[in-house]
Amino acid sequence: MKKIIFGIFAHPDDEAFGPSGALLKATRQGDELHLITFTNGDAGTNPDNIPDLGSARLEEWKRAGELMSAKTMHFLGYKDGSLSNTILLEATQKITEIVRSITESADEDHEVEFMTMDLNGITGHIDHIVAARTACLVFYRLKATNSRFRRIRLACWPKEAFPVINTDWIFMEPGRSKEEIDETIDARNLQDELKAIIETHHTQRHDGENFLAWQGSDLGLCYFLVKS
């Protein structure tokens, strides 16, 4: 059965530096992808001293979305680094409207699935945490009255990759144990395409290069906690 997938993330590269393999594999299989970003990433690195980094990053995000075959892309308009409980509730309304508009006009036999980050934000970034919790709130509210909403997948990393607490930047929890991880998607056959998606985020190339070097031959392996 074909699925409608909503990828809900805090920043314009969160979809790429992590679950892009699963998203690309899904669209290659015929699933419909809609991407949502809370912020334009204007607090990210700016090695080229671009005057309007946020606009540049949104353009990079749009190109990445095109490479993933995203059907629609939605920027919620929040400032990078500003997400909070108040914004969580406000964004819940915005995302609910987007999701309802898309799903109500889609074929009724299409299942609906959300994808976001682990509720711990993976790196511990508050924006990641707020985006993930907002996605869960929207999902469970809509699921309560609509059986088409089948599951939400939370992108995570295994404990083998991050075995201990990391305090080099902010508080980052260890990765998830094998027992906690519910699903592993193998999209390593799409590595050339995934590399192109990651490199689309040119302003964040330092993070992208580090991610590619860290992943190596495992680029395309994606791990999820799955909630229904």
N, C-alpha and C positions, 0 to 999 in steps of 0.2 A: 504494500500500500504506500502511495506517495505521501510525503510529509511536507508540511509548512513549518519551516524552522525560523525562529526569531533569535538572532545572535545579539545579546544585550551586554554591552561592555562600557567601561568608564572612559576609555581614551581611544584615539584613532588607530593605535597599533595593537591594542589588546587582542583583537581578533586574529592577528597575524603571528605574534610572538607567543604561540601556544596552540590553540585549537584549530588553526587554519587547515591542518591535514584532514580533520574530521569534517569541517565545513565544505572544503573542496570536494572531498570524496562524496559527500551527500549530494551536491549539485550535479556532479558527474553521473550520479545514479538517477537523476531526474527530480530530486527534491527541490522545493522552492525556498530560497533563502532571503530573509529580510534582516538587514543589519541596523542596529541602533547604537549610537554613541552618546553618552551624557555630555562630554566636553569636547572641545576642539584641540585639547592637548597643548594649550599655549604656555604651560609651565614646563614643557619638555626641554631637552637640550637644543641649543641653537648654534651649531658650529659655524654656520654661514652668516650669522648675524642678520637674519631675515627680519625686516621691520614688523611684519604681521605673521608671526609664526603660526598662530592658530589657523588662519586661512590657508597657509601652505600645507599644514598637516591635514586639514579637511580634504584638500585636493589629492593628497597622497592616499588618504583613506578611500576616496571615491575610486581612484585607479585600482587600489587593492580589491575593492568590492567588485569592480568590473572583471578582474582576473578570477574572482571566485564565482562569477556569474550571479551576483546578488540581484534580485529583482527590484528591490527598493532599498534606500538608505535614508536614515533619519537622524538628524543632529538635534538633541534636545535643548541646546543653548546654554549649558551651564559652564562655569569657569573651572578650569583645571585646578584641583586642589581645594575646591570649595564645598564638596559634597557633605551633606549632614542629614540628620533626622528630618528636618523641615523639607529639604529637597527630596528626600526619599518619598515622602507623602505626595509632594507636588508632582514628581516624576512618575509616580504610580498612576496618576490620572492621565498624564500625557501618553504613557506607554499603553495603558488600557485602551485609550481611544485609537491609537495606531493599530493595535492588535485586532480590536473589534472591527475596524474598517476593512482590514485586509481579509480576515477570516470570514466575515459575513458575506463577502462577495465571492468567496472561493467555493470550489466544489465541496459538497457536504461530506464526501467520503475521504477527504484529506485529513489525516491526523495532524494535530498541532503539537509542536515540541519547542521548548526553550533551551537555549544554551547560554551559560554565563560562567563566571569564575567561581572557584571554591569560596565558600562563605568566609573563610579566613583571609581572603584577598590574595592568597599565594605569597606575595611579598610582604603582606601586611599593610599595603597602601589603603588608606581610609576610603579613597575614591572607589577602589576595587570592591571593598566590602559593602559600601552603600549600593553600588550598582548591582551586585549579586543579590543582596537582600531585597532590593526593589524588584528585581526580576522574579524572585520567589514569591513575593507578596502578590504581584500581578498574576502569576501563574496559578497560585492556589485559590485566589478569589474567582478567577474565570473558570477554573476546573470545577468549582463547587456547583456550577449550573450548566456546564457544558462538557459532556463526556468525550468530545474530540480532543481535549487537552490531556495528553497521555503521560508525558514525563518532562522533567527538567534535568538537564545534564550540567553538572558543575565541573569545569575543567580544573584538574589538579596535577601535581607531580608526585611521583613515587618517593618513598622514603630513601630508596637507594640513591636518588639524585640529590636530596637534601636531608641528610640523616640527623642533623642536630639543629637546635635553635640558632638563628643567625641574627646578630645585632650590629652588623657592619653599617647598616643604614637605619632602618627602623626594626621593630620587632617582627621577625619572620619565623613562623612555626616550621617544624620539620615537615617533610612530605608525608603523604598518606601511606599507610601500610598496605601490603598485598590484600589483607583481609578487608580493608576499607574500600579499596578500588573496585567498582562494580563493572567497569567496561574499559577495554582497551581497543582503540581503533588504529589499524595499521594502514597508513597511507604512504608508506615509504616508496611505493612505485611512482608517486607524484612529486618526487623531490625537486626536479627541475622547476616545475610550476610553483612549488612552495617557496623555493629560493627567490623566484621572481616576485612573488607576493611580498615577502619580507623586505626585499631590496626596494620595493616601491616606497617604503617609509624612509626616504633618503635623509630627511632631517634627523632621524633617530638612528642613523647608520651605525653608530658606535654600539648601541644596544643590539641592533640587528646582527652585526658581525659577531658580537660575543655569543648571541643565541645560536647562530649557525655553527660557530666553532664548538660550542658546548654540545650541541645535538649531534654533529658529525653524521655518521651513517644512520643514526636513529631519527633523523629529521622525518617527521610524518607520523611518529608514534604519539598518540594522544590518549590521555587517561582521564576517566570521569567517575565522579560519584553520581549515581542516578537516583532521582527521587520521583515518585509518582503520587 
